Amino acid sequence: MRCLFLAPLKSPDHPVPSGDRTMARLFLKLLRRLGYETALASHLRSFHTDPAAVDWAALEQEAAQEVERILAATDPAAVACVFTYHVYYKAPDLIGPALAARLGVPYVIAEASRAPKRASGPFAPGHARAEAAINAAALILALTGADREVLDRLRPPHQRVADLKPFLDLADWPQAGASPKPRGDGPARLVTLAMMRPGDKLASYGQLAQALTNLEADWALDIIGDGPARPEVEAAFAPLGDRVRFHGAISDRAALGALFHASDLFVWPGVNEAFGAAYLEAQAHGLPCLAASYGGIADAMIPGETGLLTPAGDIPALRAALAGLIADPARRHAMGAAAARFIAAERDLPAAATTLAAAFRACDIPLPQDRA
């Protein structure tokens, strides 16, 4: 039994790492864990940042050709559903609804984001196409409470919305687990992990540099990441001197896990993050997280128990939270231990599979395990 998988924002085999690529790969794993045969059905990417540059007629023609190509190679009787990861006004799904309708199977979206304020203005054409796809879905899996609220409010009568909180696969992380004891000697080791690109990522680096400036505490920061905005990031942290170390991008998960375990606190403001896969990865290694209250970050941790959230854009509040955690190694350790337990119990792949199976059954989407 097959699920036809689509990722209009960023495919799981895209050469540039990102949280979206990570989650696309995780959803493929999740579907396979339920017993489905699945692979990327199309490489067509509808993602755009400049709406004026999009030729929608050409893109829709290419999508229609992809639908015909997929249908020609597909036995409808073997397909359980069409499953698309991440649909919003910058990345509408131009294939999934038509493909599901032609096959006569349910259309499912994981991480659908409605943005009513984009119904007019330069992004309106992408918004209209994203809304059409979201409205066509039989099942939407909401990863964050912020998305869920709007999805419920605008849900058409035929549609189910189910929660599936952000998750990871602990099997991918050989060093996952809590650190054995708190470290109270030497500077507090802070770590952050993010790509270096203009926009929200650069803004987050800027907020972190501001929060660390004039912070009256003993700390050192390891920065993991690289990208086109690296010169601007390095310039932002230059006044902080050798307390900041740049490691570049680290793709080896054992090496990344070792660096997490050598740290005391993961800190990333997370400007406009949907939820942030890095928070899950840090917590899996027993690190408490400090972030700002953007987007769905609260859905990636247990605020007050596995991490702290400060008001979005409030640099003094971020600085004060940093100072408090740096001064309290025992609290950091307790939060880190809770973080590791939280990920293992609630955000590992098996828990996500249980949630997804229940959502599929509620929508009468056949599961291979039920037919065994």
VOGU-3710 file (C-alpha; in Angstrom, 3 decimals, decimal comma):
1> mrclflaplk> 0,000/0,000/0,000  1,372/3,394/-1,017  1,207/7,003/0,111  2,115/9,473/-2,619  4,302/12,075/-0,894  4,673/15,714/-1,960  6,784/18,550/-0,522  6,112/21,764/-2,465  8,154/23,914/-0,084  11,359/21,870/-0,013
11> spdhpvpsgd> 11,924/18,282/-1,022  13,539/15,791/1,355  16,454/15,383/-1,053  17,189/19,099/-1,462  20,961/19,738/-1,159  20,622/22,599/1,369  19,880/21,518/4,955  17,012/23,169/6,815  14,261/22,419/9,279  11,799/21,932/6,425
21> rtmarlflkl> 14,021/19,330/4,787  14,442/17,593/8,141  10,698/17,433/8,718  9,977/16,224/5,171  12,396/13,349/5,765  10,821/12,618/9,131  7,334/12,422/7,642  8,586/9,942/5,045  10,018/7,859/7,905  6,771/8,172/9,824
31> lrrlgyetal> 4,678/6,891/6,928  7,073/4,006/6,377  6,849/3,122/10,062  3,106/2,651/9,562  3,901/0,193/6,787  3,354/2,332/3,709  5,550/2,253/0,652  6,328/5,896/0,034  8,728/8,122/-1,845  8,703/11,639/-3,238
41> ashlrsfhtd> 6,120/11,617/-6,040  7,251/14,864/-7,683  10,207/17,230/-7,487  8,119/20,231/-8,569  8,713/23,088/-6,126  6,162/25,885/-5,839  7,999/27,846/-3,136  8,543/31,516/-3,923  9,735/34,540/-1,971  9,149/37,129/-4,721
51> paavdwaale> 5,522/36,954/-5,859  6,185/39,250/-8,804  8,574/36,681/-10,276  6,096/33,781/-10,303  4,569/32,695/-13,617  1,546/30,930/-12,182  0,204/29,803/-15,558  3,477/28,073/-16,416  3,766/26,556/-12,958  0,229/25,219/-13,054
61> qeaaqeveri> 0,812/23,753/-16,495  3,901/21,988/-15,183  1,882/20,731/-12,208  -0,831/19,367/-14,518  1,834/17,507/-16,483  3,190/16,066/-13,245  -0,279/14,831/-12,301  -0,564/12,988/-15,623  2,950/11,547/-15,266  2,246/10,235/-11,767
71> laatdpaava> -1,120/8,786/-12,772  0,417/6,941/-15,706  2,837/5,189/-13,355  0,398/4,504/-10,507  -2,065/1,736/-9,737  -4,972/3,537/-8,017  -5,914/0,407/-6,074  -2,522/0,461/-4,343  -2,749/4,073/-3,084  -4,064/4,885/0,393
81> cvftyhvyyk> -3,731/8,669/0,199  -1,876/11,648/-1,205  0,200/13,177/1,612  1,682/16,689/1,363  4,057/18,283/3,825  3,814/22,048/4,441  1,382/24,160/2,464  1,085/27,929/2,839  0,862/31,063/0,721  4,524/30,905/-0,369
91> apdligpala> 4,303/27,194/-1,207  0,827/26,170/-2,409  0,302/22,549/-3,397  -0,537/22,576/-7,103  -0,456/18,777/-7,499  -1,969/17,078/-4,459  -5,659/18,019/-4,679  -5,976/17,132/-8,359  -3,974/13,936/-7,948  -6,065/12,743/-4,987
101> arlgvpyvia> -9,310/13,550/-6,791  -8,266/11,669/-9,899  -7,213/8,651/-7,820  -10,299/8,800/-5,610  -8,248/8,780/-2,385  -8,055/11,151/0,607  -5,809/14,181/0,435  -3,791/14,837/3,614  -1,710/17,865/4,563  0,779/18,008/7,424
111> easrapkras> 1,533/21,582/8,543  -0,984/23,662/6,652  -0,865/27,358/7,525  -3,693/29,716/6,683  -2,848/33,430/6,466  -6,019/35,469/5,901  -4,061/38,734/5,840  -2,410/37,545/2,592  -5,756/37,408/0,773  -4,899/40,772/-0,758
121> gpfapghara> -1,608/42,275/-1,820  1,312/40,805/-3,757  1,018/37,338/-2,208  -2,703/37,022/-2,978  -2,267/34,612/-5,950  -0,196/32,217/-3,831  -2,600/32,601/-0,940  -5,603/31,734/-3,116  -3,911/28,586/-4,404  -2,809/27,541/-0,927
131> eaainaaali> -6,331/28,060/0,407  -7,780/25,954/-2,407  -5,426/23,116/-1,515  -6,080/23,408/2,233  -9,844/23,438/1,644  -9,554/20,256/-0,441  -7,853/18,249/2,310  -9,792/15,501/4,082  -7,306/15,575/6,969  -4,962/18,263/8,197
141> laltgadrev> -2,282/17,501/10,761  -1,611/20,621/12,836  1,881/20,848/14,300  1,290/23,978/16,382  -1,490/25,557/18,366  -1,226/28,785/16,369  -1,942/26,935/13,124  -4,668/24,856/14,759  -6,665/27,885/15,876  -6,994/29,289/12,346
151> ldrlrpphqr> -7,507/25,862/10,781  -10,400/25,127/13,129  -11,954/28,532/12,556  -11,891/28,225/8,759  -12,391/24,457/8,480  -14,824/23,299/5,763  -17,465/20,766/6,907  -15,855/17,723/5,277  -12,446/18,246/6,890  -10,862/16,829/10,058
161> vadlkpfldl> -8,056/18,628/11,877  -5,849/16,604/14,225  -2,860/17,564/16,357  0,507/16,023/15,555  3,101/17,942/17,514  6,679/18,361/16,186  8,713/15,171/16,555  12,053/13,582/15,723  13,572/10,119/15,459  15,817/9,407/18,423
171> adwpqagasp> 17,367/6,545/16,451  19,075/9,236/14,356  20,828/10,639/17,414  23,307/8,131/18,912  24,165/10,362/21,886  20,633/11,387/22,828  19,815/11,386/26,532  20,349/13,569/29,572  23,779/14,577/30,822  24,766/12,595/33,952
181> kprgdgparl> 25,259/15,530/36,313  25,092/19,325/36,454  28,178/21,347/35,606  28,739/24,264/37,915  32,421/24,979/37,296  33,716/27,385/34,673  31,620/29,489/32,325  28,129/28,379/31,397  28,376/26,787/27,950  25,691/28,185/25,668
191> vtlammrpgd> 25,066/26,698/22,238  22,962/27,702/19,270  22,284/26,045/15,928  20,849/27,767/12,858  21,559/28,544/9,240  23,038/31,949/8,510  20,834/33,637/5,955  19,222/37,053/5,586  15,809/37,649/7,087  14,517/35,966/10,218
201> klasygqlaq> 17,650/33,889/10,878  19,892/36,936/10,765  17,411/38,811/12,950  17,582/35,994/15,514  21,368/36,095/15,554  21,151/39,850/16,027  18,800/39,488/18,999  21,067/36,901/20,610  24,130/39,129/20,190  22,230/42,031/21,759
211> altnleadwa> 21,104/39,893/24,690  24,659/38,757/25,380  26,040/42,285/25,221  26,534/43,646/28,754  25,329/40,364/30,228  26,864/40,277/33,706  27,555/36,548/33,906  30,266/34,032/33,110  29,417/32,421/29,776  30,791/31,129/26,480
221> ldiigdgpar> 28,827/30,543/23,274  29,261/27,920/20,547  27,570/28,791/17,245  26,811/25,951/14,825  25,775/27,012/11,351  26,834/28,612/8,117  25,376/30,378/5,127  25,414/33,517/3,012  24,887/35,849/5,980  27,882/34,569/7,925
231> peveaafapl> 29,855/37,855/7,576  26,940/39,772/9,105  26,582/37,206/11,895  30,290/37,346/12,700  30,159/41,145/12,735  27,245/41,082/15,193  29,200/38,909/17,647  32,643/40,480/17,068  32,361/42,848/20,074  31,966/39,806/22,337
241> gdrvrfhgai> 35,445/38,569/21,453  36,714/35,055/22,031  33,775/34,110/24,264  32,062/33,189/20,988  33,285/30,261/18,859  32,085/29,590/15,318  32,004/25,917/14,319  30,456/26,228/10,861  27,888/23,711/9,712  28,051/20,289/11,405
251> sdraalgalf> 26,214/17,503/9,586  27,585/14,543/11,539  25,002/13,814/14,229  27,433/12,135/16,578  29,655/15,226/16,512  26,644/17,473/16,962  25,412/15,342/19,847  28,816/15,531/21,514  28,736/19,321/21,302  25,224/19,381/22,758
261> hasdlfvwpg> 26,393/17,211/25,667  29,316/19,563/26,299  26,848/22,454/26,641  24,579/23,695/29,432  21,866/25,641/27,593  20,488/25,913/24,075  19,545/29,490/23,261  17,920/30,748/20,071  15,401/33,619/19,933  13,636/31,988/16,969
271> vneafgaayl> 12,270/35,024/15,137  9,159/33,835/13,260  10,070/30,158/13,638  7,227/27,794/12,772  8,410/25,649/15,691  12,134/24,962/15,261  13,458/21,410/14,902  16,676/22,431/16,681  14,813/22,844/19,976  13,717/19,196/19,787
281> eaqahglpcl> 17,238/18,047/18,957  18,761/20,006/21,836  16,208/18,721/24,345  16,803/15,157/23,154  20,364/15,594/24,436  19,269/16,879/27,826  19,604/20,580/27,096  17,100/23,107/28,398  16,070/25,691/25,800  15,689/29,439/25,947
291> aasyggiada> 13,704/31,117/23,182  11,249/33,916/22,497  7,516/33,442/22,067  7,397/33,360/18,282  5,148/31,153/16,157  4,857/27,601/17,399  8,040/27,422/19,485  5,907/26,748/22,573  4,762/23,515/20,876  8,353/22,256/20,679
301> mipgetgllt> 8,952/22,307/24,440  7,149/22,463/27,783  7,565/26,122/28,761  8,663/26,436/32,374  9,642/22,768/32,602  11,992/21,937/29,699  12,735/25,496/28,655  11,836/29,148/29,033  10,102/31,565/26,672  10,443/35,340/26,810
311> pagdipalra> 8,229/37,882/25,035  8,973/38,117/21,320  11,442/40,887/20,535  12,046/41,769/24,210  15,852/41,810/24,442  16,041/42,834/28,128  13,739/39,929/29,023  15,898/37,522/27,021  19,019/38,874/28,744  17,417/38,523/32,186
321> alagliadpa> 16,341/34,930/31,480  19,864/34,118/30,326  21,349/35,603/33,483  18,941/33,659/35,682  19,675/30,310/34,042  23,426/30,903/33,968  23,329/31,580/37,706  21,386/28,399/38,506  23,158/25,210/37,307  20,836/22,966/39,324
331> rrhamgaaaa> 17,765/24,410/37,614  19,396/24,008/34,201  20,165/20,377/34,936  16,652/19,629/36,192  15,137/21,239/33,098  17,548/19,347/30,848  16,652/16,013/32,432  12,959/16,826/31,992  13,649/17,774/28,373  15,248/14,408/27,596
341> rfiaaerdlp> 12,310/12,572/29,210  9,803/14,722/27,316  11,339/13,970/23,921  11,694/10,246/24,599  8,130/9,855/25,878  6,159/12,257/23,702  8,125/13,406/20,663  9,930/10,329/19,379  8,865/8,595/16,155  6,825/5,819/17,861
351> aaattlaaaf> 4,620/8,367/19,649  4,100/10,274/16,411  3,197/7,028/14,626  0,524/6,246/17,221  -0,977/9,708/16,776  -0,907/9,529/12,978  -2,449/6,047/12,901  -5,355/7,262/15,048  -5,904/10,258/12,765  -5,855/8,041/9,651
361> racdiplpqd> -8,348/5,612/11,168  -10,685/8,486/12,044  -10,655/9,456/8,349  -10,994/5,854/7,093  -7,566/5,939/5,464  -6,475/2,303/5,229  -3,450/1,303/7,284  -1,202/-1,583/6,198  -0,936/-2,765/9,817  -4,721/-3,129/10,006
371> ra> -4,696/-5,385/6,958  -1,901/-7,633/8,162
//
